[in-house]
Amino acid sequence: MRPIFLSIIASALAITAAHADERQFDAKLVSQAILPANTMVDAPNDAPEHLKTSGKFTTPDRKRAEGMGTVPGKDGARLTGLSMPFQGQPLQGFSGIKAIGDGTYWTLSDNGFGSKFNSPDAMLMLHHVAFDWDKGVVDRRETIFLRDPDRKVPFPIVMEGSDSRYLTGSDFDVESIQPVEDGFWLGEEFGPYLVKVSRDGKVTDVVPTMVGDIAVRSPDNPAIGLPANPSLKNPAFNLKRSGGFEGLAQSKDGSKLYALLEGPLFGEDGTVEKVDGMPALRIIEFNVADKAWTGRSWLYPLSAGGEAIGDFNMIDATTALVIERDNGAGTAAKACADPKAPKADCFEAPSKHKRIYKIEMSDAEVGKAARKIGYIDLMKIADPDGKKRQGGGDGYYDMPFVTIENVDVVDATHIIVGNDNNLPFSAGRAVDRADDTEFVVLEVGDFLKAR
């Protein structure tokens, strides 16, 4: 195996994006459904007592919180109105969605409370959901808890010695989902890995990430450890924390997966892959039958103002939807007067760049930049028919959330979009209240037809 740092970055820096000026397309709100923030689900009956409550290790010093509701949730300087630990598991952090053709969807909860270190009691879950758009509610039809009874995970898990061996947010940070005939493929951030689970949630495969013959590792990879002496150089990794597989798409024939990193890869000199001077993220192709990376990849160049991606799904054989975002939350109308002195009644860094891009990633672009065809602006969604139940203003709807991590095609003219509410830490809809999970259907016919 070659060294973990990328020798290909030097050539990637010179790549020029093959796209014209970005085009903006209109979007109209059709429906909205809301899952209240404070929605919990009980752990399975056979789960250890440790998992019957969650959020016990979210104190600043990671000492166990003994009393329920004794650790306030905060978004920067702002209290969100919910406190940990919780009785049960939060039904939150929806981070990837896939339509299955019957009007229902599969989605998943990500690692729990935001990091590997504070989530050892957050259970990993997949959810089968439907929506009553007339009533504006989310119908959770089934929840699958992930587990490793056959010891397929190649490193120690939090519940290593338990009989049930349920997985937690300190084992994996699952962020994206693709249902298949015999289960689900999941994109994960800590390794990063591709993780395969059966229909009942048992791990069957854990696949490390490769770009060609180069290993891709984040600082949370279990193979990475700190040196014993602080004067020594830290071990090598080439992906930032929380930079793994935020997006996972599947080819229309089911033969390939396309795993999209959230962060750019780093070279030995600390530079990152770029296209036209902008950081570029890798889309890496995976052969499902062989359970192996094909060696082919594309670059996804971030646009000015973009800092990360949120979800990724194919439209057809060569085009796809990608959520691109900044790290802001809230609206400019309630921005803090001095961002360097944030207060509890204003947004420190309001949302500016919340978009869904349509891209083309054909054979001609392999090894090059995917072509950005155009985008819709999630801060400027037309609502002429008054379909919104919350958010926005007169004649429009907006999504001023720090993380928007669900998008898929509904039909030839509509898409579904949803936020990840990072319970109880994100408050973008209001300065003092934890975000609900909001799902919307948008009419975007011209956008989906664009070439």
Rosetta blueprint (number, residue, H / E / L):
1 M L
2 R L
3 P L
4 I L
5 F L
6 L L
7 S L
8 I L
9 I H
10 A H
11 S H
12 A H
13 L L
14 A L
15 I L
16 T L
17 A L
18 A L
19 H L
20 A L
21 D L
22 E L
23 R L
24 Q E
25 F E
26 D L
27 A L
28 K E
29 L E
30 V E
31 S E
32 Q E
33 A E
34 I E
35 L E
36 P L
37 A L
38 N L
39 T L
40 M E
41 V E
42 D L
43 A L
44 P L
45 N L
46 D L
47 A L
48 P L
49 E H
50 H H
51 L H
52 K L
53 T E
54 S E
55 G L
56 K L
57 F L
58 T L
59 T L
60 P L
61 D L
62 R L
63 K L
64 R L
65 A L
66 E L
67 G L
68 M L
69 G L
70 T L
71 V E
72 P E
73 G E
74 K E
75 D E
76 G L
77 A L
78 R E
79 L E
80 T E
81 G E
82 L E
83 S E
84 M E
85 P L
86 F E
87 Q E
88 G L
89 Q E
90 P E
91 L L
92 Q L
93 G L
94 F E
95 S E
96 G E
97 I E
98 K E
99 A E
100 I L
101 G L
102 D L
103 G L
104 T L
105 Y E
106 W E
107 T E
108 L E
109 S E
110 D L
111 N L
112 G L
113 F L
114 G L
115 S L
116 K L
117 F L
118 N L
119 S L
120 P L
121 D L
122 A L
123 M E
124 L L
125 M E
126 L E
127 H E
128 H E
129 V E
130 A E
131 F E
132 D E
133 W L
134 D L
135 K L
136 G L
137 V E
138 V E
139 D E
140 R E
141 R E
142 E E
143 T E
144 I E
145 F E
146 L L
147 R E
148 D L
149 P L
150 D L
151 R L
152 K L
153 V L
154 P L
155 F L
156 P L
157 I L
158 V L
159 M L
160 E L
161 G L
162 S L
163 D L
164 S L
165 R L
166 Y E
167 L L
168 T E
169 G L
170 S L
171 D L
172 F L
173 D L
174 V E
175 E E
176 S E
177 I E
178 Q E
179 P E
180 V E
181 E L
182 D L
183 G E
184 F E
185 W E
186 L E
187 G E
188 E E
189 E L
190 F L
191 G L
192 P L
193 Y E
194 L E
195 V E
196 K E
197 V E
198 S E
199 R L
200 D L
201 G L
202 K E
203 V E
204 T E
205 D E
206 V E
207 V E
208 P E
209 T E
210 M E
211 V E
212 G L
213 D L
214 I E
215 A E
216 V E
217 R L
218 S L
219 P L
220 D L
221 N L
222 P L
223 A L
224 I L
225 G L
226 L L
227 P L
228 A L
229 N L
230 P L
231 S L
232 L L
233 K L
234 N L
235 P L
236 A L
237 F L
238 N L
239 L E
240 K L
241 R L
242 S L
243 G L
244 G L
245 F E
246 E E
247 G E
248 L E
249 A E
250 Q E
251 S L
252 K L
253 D L
254 G L
255 S L
256 K E
257 L E
258 Y E
259 A E
260 L E
261 L E
262 E L
263 G L
264 P L
265 L E
266 F E
267 G L
268 E L
269 D L
270 G L
271 T L
272 V E
273 E L
274 K E
275 V E
276 D L
277 G L
278 M E
279 P E
280 A E
281 L E
282 R E
283 I E
284 I E
285 E E
286 F E
287 N E
288 V L
289 A L
290 D L
291 K L
292 A E
293 W E
294 T E
295 G E
296 R E
297 S E
298 W E
299 L E
300 Y E
301 P E
302 L L
303 S L
304 A L
305 G L
306 G L
307 E L
308 A E
309 I E
310 G E
311 D E
312 F E
313 N E
314 M E
315 I L
316 D L
317 A L
318 T L
319 T E
320 A E
321 L E
322 V E
323 I E
324 E E
325 R E
326 D L
327 N L
328 G L
329 A L
330 G L
331 T L
332 A H
333 A H
334 K H
335 A E
336 C L
337 A L
338 D L
339 P L
340 K L
341 A L
342 P L
343 K L
344 A L
345 D L
346 C L
347 F E
348 E L
349 A L
350 P L
351 S L
352 K L
353 H L
354 K E
355 R E
356 I E
357 Y E
358 K E
359 I E
360 E E
361 M L
362 S L
363 D H
364 A H
365 E H
366 V L
367 G L
368 K L
369 A E
370 A L
371 R E
372 K E
373 I E
374 G E
375 Y E
376 I E
377 D E
378 L L
379 M L
380 K L
381 I E
382 A E
383 D L
384 P L
385 D L
386 G L
387 K L
388 K L
389 R L
390 Q L
391 G L
392 G L
393 G E
394 D L
395 G L
396 Y E
397 Y E
398 D L
399 M L
400 P L
401 F L
402 V L
403 T L
404 I E
405 E E
406 N E
407 V E
408 D E
409 V E
410 V E
411 D E
412 A L
413 T L
414 H E
415 I E
416 I E
417 V E
418 G E
419 N E
420 D L
421 N L
422 N L
423 L L
424 P L
425 F L
426 S L
427 A L
428 G L
429 R L
430 A E
431 V L
432 D L
433 R E
434 A L
435 D L
436 D L
437 T E
438 E E
439 F E
440 V E
441 V E
442 L E
443 E E
444 V L
445 G H
446 D H
447 F H
448 L H
449 K H
450 A L
451 R L
